[in-house]
Amino acid sequence: MSTASWHWSVEPALADHPEGHGFVVASYIGIASRVGVPDFSLFGVLLQTNTGQLEYVLMRTLRADIEDQAIQTVADAISELGLEVAGSLDGHSPDSAGDQSVVIKGPGDSGEVSLQIHGITVATPERVAALLRNRRRPHRKGQVDLLVADALPETSRKLLEAQGWAWIDRRGEMDLRAPGVFIRATIRPQPRDSAPRPTQPIRGIAGVSWALALLMNPQNPPGVRATARDANLSPSTISTAKQQLQDAALSRDDNTPVIPELFWALADVWSPQRVALASLPDPEMFTPQELAVTSDVAASLHAAPVPILADQPPDLYVSSQADLRRLQARFGNESNWPDRACSAAVAPTPLALHTATAHQGSFGVVHAVVAALDLAKDRVRGAEILQNWHPNDFDRVW
């Protein structure tokens, strides 16, 4: 794995950032920096603050790599649509100051369109809004900004379109509006090349348990022994998980989590394996610590803006593989997923059920952060729901 080290002086505006506590906070996996450099994706960060310098050890995709791939994506999409690239793709013309630009010929006699290319990974509405705010370079006459992203939720698309930006969703959609050119097309999916991932900072049940414990109590983090007891794990494994999060700059010395970076890092490894059940268990037969509802239904009960149908199959958590097998034996497996009465999975950590609460006439309900993590697995629909979820009874950590 190749790495690169950069040394930057700490700008006062960054050093005083409320999420940084004196240092620039960068995400570890898949989410870009949140500190005023919205086009950078920084991974595997070693921070030194006592000298006023920051050392970044970059272990994944740098901005240049992302934008180089974005330019190629644009070129491929333009070619697929039968248009012609008329300008250089290298972004290094004498007057470009390093801009990543593409000039295309419009259909017929519509002339040429200059595109300023921007590439990012996860285009959440927050990141897109930050990119729009930080767009400072003067436009060339008639130039159009175009954003290429791995996935573009509808909310992010609307933000871009309102500012006159074009966009490409690598999953296979493109929107470009310029004088003489109007393109809204389905194109060939072009997933971005993935660089090697650094060592995962959230590892195993202990890592998931410690990260979840911090997110559920961000202002008053629990102790190592209390978390180990609630998760049925040894204190030593939780202590190791604690150190790994601090080494990755996902939690601070006082164990408060770096938000929202820790949430999204945990979402990356939150992987329940669901099975479809043919019949719905009777809620009265189980305590909240034995069987609890999560995902959309639980989020709705925590006042998330999630539309729930009356007959929507709930997603349930059980505490162990043995409990899951008993559910399958008693309520049957459903081979056709759309026909399921419900789905069930072993919770990624015992804390998911330990913190579940009773709900009259229904299953136990997981903590809101657990429900949010399940929603976050869908980085488009789930991201939109999380964007609009402003809870009153717990800390928003995403």
matplotlib code that plots the C-alpha trace (Angstrom):
import matplotlib.pyplot as plt

x = [0.0, 1.4, 1.3, 2.0, 2.9, 2.0, 2.9, 0.5, 0.5, -2.7, -4.9, -6.7, -10.1, -9.4, -7.6, -10.6, -13.1, -15.6, -15.2, -11.5, -10.5, -7.3, -6.8, -8.2, -10.6, -10.6, -12.6, -11.1, -13.1, -15.2, -16.3, -14.4, -12.9, -15.5, -13.2, -13.5, -11.7, -14.7, -13.0, -10.4, -10.8, -8.3, -7.8, -5.6, -4.6, -1.7, -2.1, 0.6, -0.5, 2.1, 4.3, 1.6, 2.0, -0.2, 1.1, -1.3, -0.6, -2.9, -3.6, -6.4, -7.8, -6.5, -8.4, -6.3, -7.1, -10.9, -10.9, -8.8, -11.3, -14.1, -12.7, -12.5, -16.1, -17.2, -15.3, -16.8, -20.3, -19.9, -18.7, -21.5, -24.0, -22.5, -21.0, -17.4, -14.8, -13.2, -10.8, -7.9, -8.6, -5.4, -6.6, -3.1, -3.5, -1.6, -4.6, -6.3, -4.4, -4.8, -8.6, -10.0, -11.8, -13.4, -14.7, -17.4, -19.1, -22.9, -25.3, -25.6, -24.6, -25.2, -21.5, -19.1, -19.6, -16.8, -17.2, -15.4, -15.2, -15.5, -15.2, -16.2, -17.1, -20.2, -22.3, -24.5, -26.5, -24.2, -21.1, -22.8, -23.8, -20.2, -18.9, -21.3, -20.3, -16.6, -16.8, -14.6, -12.9, -14.3, -16.1, -14.9, -17.6, -20.3, -18.6, -20.7, -19.7, -20.2, -20.1, -19.2, -20.1, -20.4, -24.0, -26.2, -29.3, -32.3, -31.8, -28.2, -29.3, -31.8, -29.1, -26.9, -29.6, -30.7, -27.2, -26.9, -24.6, -24.5, -24.0, -23.1, -24.2, -21.7, -24.6, -25.8, -27.5, -26.4, -27.9, -26.3, -28.0, -26.2, -27.0, -27.9, -27.5, -30.1, -29.1, -31.0, -29.9, -29.3, -25.7, -23.5, -22.7, -19.1, -18.1, -14.9, -11.8, -11.2, -7.8, -6.7, -8.4, -6.4, -6.6, -10.2, -10.3, -13.6, -13.0, -15.1, -17.9, -15.8, -15.1, -18.7, -19.9, -17.5, -18.3, -22.0, -21.7, -20.0, -22.5, -25.5, -23.9, -21.8, -21.7, -21.2, -19.3, -19.5, -16.5, -14.7, -15.9, -19.6, -19.5, -17.9, -20.5, -23.4, -22.0, -21.0, -17.3, -14.1, -12.8, -9.5, -11.2, -13.1, -9.9, -8.3, -11.2, -11.0, -7.3, -8.0, -10.7, -8.3, -5.5, -7.8, -8.9, -12.5, -12.6, -10.8, -8.7, -11.9, -13.7, -16.1, -16.8, -15.8, -19.1, -20.3, -17.1, -17.5, -21.1, -20.2, -17.2, -19.4, -22.1, -19.4, -19.0, -22.6, -23.6, -26.5, -27.3, -31.1, -33.3, -37.0, -39.6, -42.9, -44.9, -44.7, -43.8, -46.1, -44.6, -46.1, -43.9, -40.6, -38.9, -37.3, -33.9, -34.9, -36.5, -36.7, -37.7, -35.2, -34.8, -37.7, -40.3, -38.0, -36.9, -40.5, -41.2, -38.3, -40.0, -37.9, -39.6, -40.1, -43.3, -44.6, -47.3, -49.8, -48.6, -44.9, -42.8, -40.7, -37.0, -36.1, -33.0, -32.3, -29.4, -27.7, -27.5, -29.3, -32.2, -32.3, -32.5, -35.3, -37.3, -36.7, -37.8, -41.0, -42.1, -40.7, -38.4, -39.8, -38.0, -39.5, -38.2, -41.2, -43.6, -41.9, -43.9, -40.8, -37.0, -34.7, -31.0, -28.5, -27.7, -24.2, -23.6, -25.4, -25.8, -28.4, -30.8, -29.4, -30.6, -33.9, -37.0, -40.6, -43.3, -46.9, -48.6, -45.6, -42.0, -39.3, -37.7, -33.9, -32.2, -32.5, -28.8, -29.2, -32.1, -30.2, -27.2, -29.6, -31.0, -27.5, -26.8, -28.8, -26.5, -29.2, -32.7, -31.3, -29.0, -32.1, -34.0, -31.1, -30.6, -34.2, -34.3, -33.8, -34.4, -35.5, -34.8, -31.3, -28.1, -27.9, -24.6, -24.7]
y = [0.0, 3.4, 6.3, 10.0, 12.4, 16.0, 18.7, 21.7, 24.5, 24.7, 27.5, 29.2, 28.6, 24.9, 24.6, 26.0, 23.8, 22.5, 18.9, 19.1, 20.1, 21.7, 19.4, 18.8, 15.9, 13.7, 10.6, 7.1, 5.2, 6.4, 9.8, 13.0, 15.6, 17.7, 20.7, 23.1, 21.0, 19.2, 17.8, 15.8, 12.2, 11.5, 8.1, 6.8, 10.0, 10.6, 14.0, 16.0, 19.2, 20.1, 21.7, 23.5, 21.1, 18.4, 15.2, 13.4, 9.8, 9.2, 5.6, 5.7, 7.8, 11.4, 14.2, 14.0, 10.3, 10.9, 13.8, 12.0, 9.1, 11.7, 13.2, 9.7, 9.0, 12.2, 11.4, 7.9, 9.2, 11.9, 9.3, 6.9, 9.6, 10.3, 13.6, 14.7, 15.8, 18.9, 20.0, 18.6, 16.2, 16.8, 19.9, 21.5, 24.1, 27.3, 29.3, 26.6, 26.9, 23.2, 23.2, 19.8, 20.8, 19.2, 20.9, 19.1, 19.8, 20.0, 18.4, 20.0, 23.7, 24.2, 25.0, 24.0, 23.6, 23.9, 21.6, 22.1, 18.6, 17.8, 14.4, 13.2, 9.8, 10.0, 12.9, 13.5, 16.7, 18.1, 17.5, 18.8, 22.0, 22.4, 22.0, 24.7, 27.0, 26.5, 27.0, 30.1, 29.9, 32.3, 30.6, 30.8, 32.3, 29.7, 27.2, 24.6, 22.8, 19.0, 16.8, 13.1, 10.9, 7.3, 7.9, 11.0, 11.0, 13.0, 15.8, 16.3, 16.3, 19.1, 21.2, 20.9, 21.6, 24.7, 26.1, 25.3, 22.3, 19.2, 15.8, 12.2, 9.4, 6.5, 4.1, 5.1, 8.5, 11.9, 15.4, 18.3, 21.6, 24.3, 26.7, 24.4, 21.2, 19.4, 15.8, 13.7, 10.2, 6.7, 5.7, 2.7, 2.3, 3.3, 2.4, 4.1, 2.0, 1.2, 1.6, -0.8, -0.2, 0.6, -1.6, -1.3, 0.6, -1.0, -4.7, -7.6, -7.5, -5.5, -2.8, -2.5, -2.6, 0.2, 2.4, 2.0, 2.7, 6.0, 7.0, 6.2, 8.4, 11.0, 13.6, 11.2, 8.1, 4.9, 3.2, 0.2, -2.1, -1.0, -1.5, -4.9, -6.0, -4.9, -6.5, -9.7, -9.2, -9.0, -5.6, -6.2, -6.6, -3.3, -1.6, -2.7, -1.4, 1.9, 2.3, 1.5, 4.2, 6.8, 5.7, 6.3, 9.8, 8.5, 9.2, 11.6, 11.1, 11.6, 8.9, 11.4, 10.3, 12.4, 13.0, 12.2, 10.3, 7.6, 7.0, 6.5, 4.4, 2.1, 2.0, 0.7, -2.5, -2.8, -5.9, -7.9, -11.0, -11.2, -14.2, -14.0, -15.6, -17.0, -16.0, -13.1, -14.0, -13.0, -9.9, -11.0, -14.1, -12.1, -9.5, -6.5, -8.1, -11.2, -9.8, -6.1, -4.2, -2.1, -0.3, 1.7, 0.7, 1.5, 4.7, 5.7, 5.1, 7.4, 10.1, 9.7, 10.9, 7.3, 6.4, 3.1, 0.9, -0.9, -4.3, -3.5, -6.5, -5.5, -6.2, -7.9, -8.5, -11.5, -12.0, -15.2, -17.7, -20.2, -17.8, -17.2, -20.9, -21.3, -18.5, -20.2, -23.6, -22.2, -19.6, -21.0, -19.7, -17.7, -18.4, -15.4, -12.2, -9.9, -12.4, -12.5, -11.8, -10.3, -10.6, -11.5, -11.2, -11.6, -8.2, -7.0, -6.4, -7.5, -3.8, -3.5, -5.6, -4.7, -1.1, -2.0, -0.7, -2.0, -0.7, -1.4, -4.0, -4.5, -5.8, -4.1, -1.2, -0.7, 2.5, 5.2, 5.0, 1.3, 2.1, 4.9, 2.5, 0.1, 3.0, 4.1, 0.8, 2.3, 5.3, 6.8, 6.4, 5.9, 9.0, 11.1, 9.9, 10.6, 14.1, 15.0, 13.3, 15.9, 14.1, 15.8, 13.0, 11.9, 13.4, 13.3, 11.6, 11.4]
z = [0.0, -1.0, 1.4, 1.2, 4.0, 3.9, 6.4, 6.8, 9.3, 11.4, 10.3, 13.2, 11.7, 11.5, 14.8, 16.6, 14.8, 17.3, 16.1, 16.2, 19.7, 18.4, 15.4, 12.0, 12.0, 8.9, 8.3, 8.3, 5.8, 2.9, 4.2, 3.3, 5.6, 7.4, 8.1, 5.2, 2.5, 1.1, -2.0, 0.0, 1.1, 3.9, 5.2, 8.0, 9.8, 12.1, 13.8, 15.6, 17.2, 19.8, 17.2, 15.3, 12.4, 11.1, 9.5, 7.3, 6.3, 3.4, 2.8, 0.3, -2.4, -2.7, -4.3, -7.4, -7.9, -7.4, -9.8, -12.4, -12.4, -12.6, -15.8, -17.3, -16.3, -18.0, -21.2, -21.3, -20.7, -23.4, -25.9, -25.0, -25.8, -29.2, -28.4, -28.9, -26.5, -28.0, -25.3, -23.3, -20.5, -18.5, -16.7, -17.1, -19.8, -19.1, -17.9, -16.0, -12.7, -12.2, -13.0, -14.2, -17.3, -20.3, -23.4, -25.4, -28.7, -28.3, -30.8, -34.3, -34.3, -30.6, -30.1, -27.4, -23.6, -21.1, -18.1, -14.7, -13.3, -9.5, -8.1, -4.6, -3.1, -0.9, -2.1, 1.0, 1.0, 3.6, 1.5, -1.6, 0.3, 1.5, -2.0, -3.3, -0.5, -1.2, -5.0, -5.3, -8.6, -11.2, -14.0, -17.6, -19.8, -20.2, -18.1, -16.2, -13.0, -13.1, -10.1, -10.4, -7.4, -6.5, -5.5, -5.6, -3.5, -4.8, -2.3, -3.4, -7.1, -6.4, -4.5, -7.6, -10.1, -8.2, -8.5, -12.2, -11.7, -13.9, -12.4, -13.0, -10.7, -11.2, -10.8, -14.3, -14.5, -16.0, -16.0, -18.0, -18.8, -20.8, -23.6, -26.5, -24.5, -22.4, -21.3, -18.8, -19.6, -18.3, -19.0, -18.4, -14.6, -14.0, -10.4, -9.2, -9.0, -5.3, -3.7, -0.9, 2.4, 5.5, 8.5, 9.8, 13.1, 14.2, 14.5, 15.7, 18.2, 20.7, 18.2, 17.2, 20.8, 21.9, 19.0, 19.5, 23.2, 22.5, 19.8, 22.2, 24.9, 23.1, 25.8, 28.7, 27.4, 29.4, 30.9, 29.6, 32.3, 32.1, 28.3, 28.6, 31.2, 29.0, 25.9, 27.7, 26.7, 28.6, 29.6, 27.8, 24.4, 24.9, 26.1, 22.8, 20.8, 22.7, 21.7, 18.1, 17.8, 19.4, 17.1, 14.1, 15.4, 15.7, 19.5, 21.8, 24.9, 27.0, 24.9, 23.4, 19.8, 16.7, 15.1, 12.5, 11.4, 14.0, 13.0, 9.3, 10.1, 12.2, 9.4, 7.1, 9.2, 10.4, 8.5, 9.9, 7.9, 7.6, 6.9, 5.8, 8.1, 6.8, 10.0, 12.4, 16.0, 18.8, 20.5, 23.8, 23.8, 24.0, 26.1, 24.4, 25.2, 23.3, 20.2, 19.1, 16.0, 14.1, 10.7, 9.3, 11.9, 14.9, 13.3, 12.8, 16.5, 17.3, 15.2, 12.0, 8.8, 7.5, 5.8, 7.2, 5.6, 7.8, 6.6, 6.3, 7.3, 10.3, 10.6, 13.9, 16.0, 18.1, 20.5, 19.1, 16.3, 18.5, 19.0, 15.2, 14.5, 17.0, 15.3, 11.9, 13.2, 14.9, 12.3, 9.1, 6.4, 3.5, 0.2, -1.6, 0.1, -1.0, 0.6, 4.0, 7.2, 8.7, 8.7, 11.5, 12.2, 15.0, 16.3, 15.4, 19.1, 22.3, 23.1, 20.4, 22.5, 25.9, 25.3, 23.6, 25.3, 25.6, 23.4, 24.4, 22.2, 20.0, 19.9, 21.9, 20.1, 19.6, 20.4, 17.8, 16.9, 16.1, 13.9, 12.2, 11.5, 9.8, 7.7, 6.8, 5.0, 2.1, 1.2, -0.9, 0.6, 4.1, 3.8, 2.8, 5.8, 8.1, 6.6, 7.5, 11.0, 13.7, 17.0, 20.2, 22.7, 21.8, 20.3, 16.5, 15.7, 11.9]

ax = plt.figure().add_subplot(projection="3d")
ax.plot(x, y, z, "-o")
ax.set_aspect("equal")
plt.show()
